[in-house]
């Protein structure tokens, strides 16, 4: 009986920590400014997220962590002081019919990579050293400060590398993955095919017009409510309905999902630039109700307090605010499928311009503009300005707190 209970607990734990995400690696050869990008739209039932700074074995790093993981044992996307960055998505078609149990240790491996790896090659060397079976079924995306950008599909017994700089592998410079791997069996065991197609359409359009950058990904992909299969575009379809008119529609297989917990784009550096200029654009909390805040490893643990763990909230204040607003977007609490698959689109966007996204966007645009100006100055000197960075952190902390209070009456 005890063994049965332990098995059930293990299964529940695996389900609760599954990372059913949408991710991409983009070569700097195809981005609008020549710098590589790493993107993760994190889907998980661990919806309370924080940022943490670590003094690693070889490198310092910042990572996205579950709020209940107060020791930071696992990192789900992050960047280190060498300019190396990593993230992952769960894959469900690499270990089919393999009886070896999974450990869910992808977050621990990513933490190890962040504290020990400087390059894509370093990470590949780490994968080679993992004992077999790895007990892993995952897609890992990595970039480094030397132009490296690759995706690794990792199963129990082998891995396959996809180089985003190789036109034979990535003809448009980007590699997208959801919850299946290209080297695995394609079928009902895996998921995310529609999300993949949606992102591919959006990326292709952006890459072909030299507009593929961090801001585009966050505002036009992470929060996109277009379904590539049904051709439904919820923003266009319901934009003309007056405010305070609850309008429910089917919400499934969009890039953002009800259990999207955070979204992050890591913008690397050009070869020869200071790795400490690598920028981690974070959207901590439900992406449709949160706001973008950039952070840098150079600032160590001094990033805005609204991204840190708050003992009273048992969450980061920004994530808490986003989850509070999320209740307006998903107000149905009865019925498993009704509460997950029906969204009140009027709460996000309406004809009066008072939707959640409509209120947040002007503030977020100003953050982007202010950051671009600061980064331009730092790049000329090839060095971040510590005093300017800390002042910026202080300003953005107050700025975002004021926005949630004045626009949504949420005090954080």
Steps between C-alpha positions, in 0.01 A plus 500: 500500500784737586664438161172576322459829689856601414439423132182708497685787666777479238247512218323800651831679548598437138169635372509808722849600386466419130629776276265511201653810345556678170863587431734629229867562427579773247835559333635854514536482120123539469401734785443870445818603687731205437478357852373146570180442694373229729126490579289295735127532557474295816190284545478329837263455791773655716356844421680689778838606359791709625848601388809396694867598480766233560873496565580186301800268502661684208250765395238723659153474349136609519220252452122460504399279793180359650403716797469196727855396412654740750848346472500534121572132438366521142518776241260510204671765288803710580820675395847514654788746519671337199198579282389137485122451522279191510135395516288195417164354413366155582493252215264205497621297202868418561466216752187330374472138623809551716432364849766721664328746732553873455644709782382849404855621561520731200497804729792362699699434183434853378620640832817292469551623145462863605763474770752304292448568126627796297419375149265280303786251470538492879135400530542229239796367696282497812235296317765248391599446863148435628456136614276290279209471515471873561138469621433814297261573214546862406593763244776733625572833330831679558687811382842638590703822470685376191202471265413145593131408484369145505221266602568159653243221504593280795360157577604213724775368275607773261473863400478674163629853442331752268720800416303821443797644307491218244272596205448132423352452846340842553454668160337806660730510802260377766414166660164460673388223731187435701432163663644263247838441340573469131710186555218330690188327378234746387150414618248525778762438769638851455336843491544861391475457122255786459705730724807412294328598177372825650846605618658394171262724305569796728877449500518459123318828448724682749826349371414589142446865597799533738274551800581188701603631841419462870219756503330340201514154658358615832226726367409320176574134566490433875166682525368411154140378496503360147443131434676378185259207458162668544627842378324660797651831608337589830637854511358589159177307550401662830677839495186701430295386799448771768671469838331317788325264259609150609575314178601136523668304224671164461866526603719210393825446306608863503861582587395637841299249702315518829800349676761720330702603803762737357678592179864594450710613204877503548674734258862401453795706380689527175833318481753728672248682717515480876294194614374708794292697247280192449147607587236279659159646410266349758121479512457340842148376560209429263627674181165651399485688831867567574756751371852473360794579729862467378773371733875440472736264685733796557247645746517180706221474760396865466235449232156653577346382825171419327682205336640362828329250728265671747445302821153643560377424149708181464554626147662791321283815521486536121387141454243552776359803316482310172322205663254740665410649161487153346185432706319761288612324183397154624212573741321167460575277799253216439583212270849376410482583130286812528746659744798419278374541145266801514652845516333836560668676209331829589717523811811506280390719211191709421377791292558750781869416535464398866600135467787366709740473208394842372581661834834325543635551146581876521693447825684206352587690182656773713709241686628367167586850374679594822694171500601534134646843572695370798627193313616719211719697738638186665582340166703802393717449808470118479421502870182535709491797738435355849370825652270566205375141514414517868324833455305347212402204717376736770304705247337201329403346834307814596368552146344154474361510854333833419355359177329207672368728774374781277367287215378189682483592871747225587759589763828309474 
